[in-house]
Amino acid sequence: MSGRVRRAVRIRDGRASTETLRERGGEGEEFTVLDRAGTLPLPRDCVERYGLRGRVRLTGEAGHVGVWPDRGDHADG
């Protein structure tokens, strides 16, 4: 059924986490939904594929934000 609708929302922990938008008769594009506080829920497959856990490093790139695993290569303190 979800292949027939133009908009599908996935709920996680009681909040919208992803939204899939489809053109008429076409493939859909999935978007992650930021909450009011700016929290970004990452899809499980991305977390596992890139070894993300605990802290992550964000970098401002040209036109996007990079999300990097914490590899422990920084000075604490």
Secondary structure, 3 states (H helix, E strand, C coil): CCCCCCEEEEEECCEEEEEEEECCCCCEEEEECCCCCCCCCCCHHHHHHCCCCCCEEEEEECCEEEEEECCCCCCCC
